[in-house]
Amino acid sequence: MTNNLYSGKTTSFWELLNECEVEIPIIQRDYAQGRIDKEEIRNNFLNAIYQSLAENKKIRLDFIYGSKKENSFLPLDGQQRLTTLFLLHWYAAIIESIPQEEYMPLLKKFKYE
């Protein structure tokens, strides 16, 4: 029996928010990059983001997967990556003095249960 319920595609954070709301579940692991003994993970992550911005290249942040329910994406794995992307987009918009009415409607589609 073939199960056509599962599909995957590469998308940007902005494209995801254009398609649907993102709802982070109430239960998630602690933030790996924030752990004291994870300096290498933190440095690699920050270097990858910096290099992506400096070279104006896309960055791949590993898999983020979950399910869609009505008009919401419910991540099963990747909540921390999504939260990081949310914060980076918000920070970048503020630093670039982009008017709130241009970015807030999309960022408001990112929610926590």
C-alpha positions as CSV (number, residue, x, y, z in Angstrom):
1,M,0.0,0.0,0.0
2,T,1.3,3.4,-1.0
3,N,1.1,6.2,1.5
4,N,1.0,9.6,-0.2
5,L,0.6,11.6,3.1
6,Y,4.3,12.3,3.4
7,S,6.0,14.9,1.2
8,G,9.0,17.1,1.7
9,K,10.4,20.2,0.1
10,T,13.0,22.8,0.7
11,T,11.5,26.1,1.7
12,S,12.6,29.3,3.4
13,F,11.2,30.5,6.7
14,W,9.5,33.4,4.9
15,E,7.9,31.0,2.4
16,L,6.7,28.8,5.2
17,L,5.0,31.7,6.9
18,N,3.4,32.8,3.6
19,E,1.9,29.3,3.3
20,C,0.6,28.7,6.9
21,E,0.9,29.5,10.5
22,V,3.6,27.8,12.6
23,E,2.7,26.6,16.0
24,I,5.5,25.4,18.3
25,P,4.3,22.7,20.7
26,I,4.4,23.4,24.4
27,I,6.8,20.5,25.0
28,Q,10.3,20.7,23.5
29,R,13.8,19.9,24.4
30,D,16.1,22.5,25.9
31,Y,17.9,24.7,23.5
32,A,21.1,22.8,22.4
33,Q,23.0,26.0,21.5
34,G,22.5,27.4,24.9
35,R,24.1,24.5,26.8
36,I,27.4,25.3,28.4
37,D,29.2,22.3,27.0
38,K,28.0,23.0,23.4
39,E,30.4,25.8,22.4
40,E,31.4,24.1,19.2
41,I,27.8,23.6,18.1
42,R,27.1,27.3,18.9
43,N,30.2,28.5,17.1
44,N,29.5,26.4,14.0
45,F,26.0,27.6,13.8
46,L,26.9,31.3,14.2
47,N,29.7,30.9,11.6
48,A,27.3,29.3,9.1
49,I,24.8,32.1,9.6
50,Y,27.5,34.8,9.3
51,Q,29.0,33.2,6.1
52,S,25.5,32.9,4.6
53,L,24.9,36.6,5.2
54,A,28.3,37.8,4.1
55,E,28.2,35.8,0.9
56,N,24.5,36.3,0.3
57,K,24.0,32.6,0.0
58,K,21.2,30.4,1.2
59,I,21.8,28.3,4.3
60,R,20.5,24.8,5.0
61,L,19.5,24.2,8.6
62,D,19.0,20.4,8.5
63,F,15.6,18.9,8.5
64,I,12.5,20.4,10.0
65,Y,9.5,18.2,9.9
66,G,6.1,17.9,11.3
67,S,2.5,17.9,10.1
68,K,0.0,20.3,8.7
69,K,-3.4,20.6,10.4
70,E,-5.8,22.9,8.7
71,N,-3.7,26.0,8.0
72,S,-1.0,25.3,10.6
73,F,2.3,23.6,10.5
74,L,3.0,21.7,13.7
75,P,6.8,20.9,13.9
76,L,7.8,17.6,15.4
77,D,11.5,18.3,15.0
78,G,13.1,21.6,14.3
79,Q,11.3,23.8,16.8
80,Q,14.6,25.4,17.9
81,R,15.7,26.1,14.3
82,L,12.4,27.7,13.6
83,T,12.5,29.8,16.7
84,T,16.1,30.9,15.8
85,L,14.9,31.9,12.3
86,F,12.0,33.8,13.8
87,L,14.3,35.8,16.0
88,L,16.8,36.4,13.3
89,H,14.1,37.7,10.9
90,W,12.7,40.0,13.6
91,Y,16.1,41.3,14.5
92,A,17.1,41.9,10.9
93,A,13.9,43.8,10.2
94,I,14.5,46.1,13.1
95,I,18.2,46.6,12.2
96,E,17.2,47.4,8.6
97,S,14.5,49.9,9.8
98,I,11.8,48.0,7.9
99,P,8.4,49.3,8.9
100,Q,6.6,46.9,11.2
101,E,3.5,46.8,9.0
102,E,5.7,45.1,6.3
103,Y,7.0,42.2,8.4
104,M,4.7,41.8,11.5
105,P,1.7,40.3,9.7
106,L,4.0,37.3,8.7
107,L,5.9,37.1,12.0
108,K,2.5,37.0,13.9
109,K,1.9,33.7,12.2
110,F,4.6,32.2,14.3
111,K,3.0,31.0,17.6
112,Y,3.6,28.9,20.7
113,E,1.0,26.5,22.0
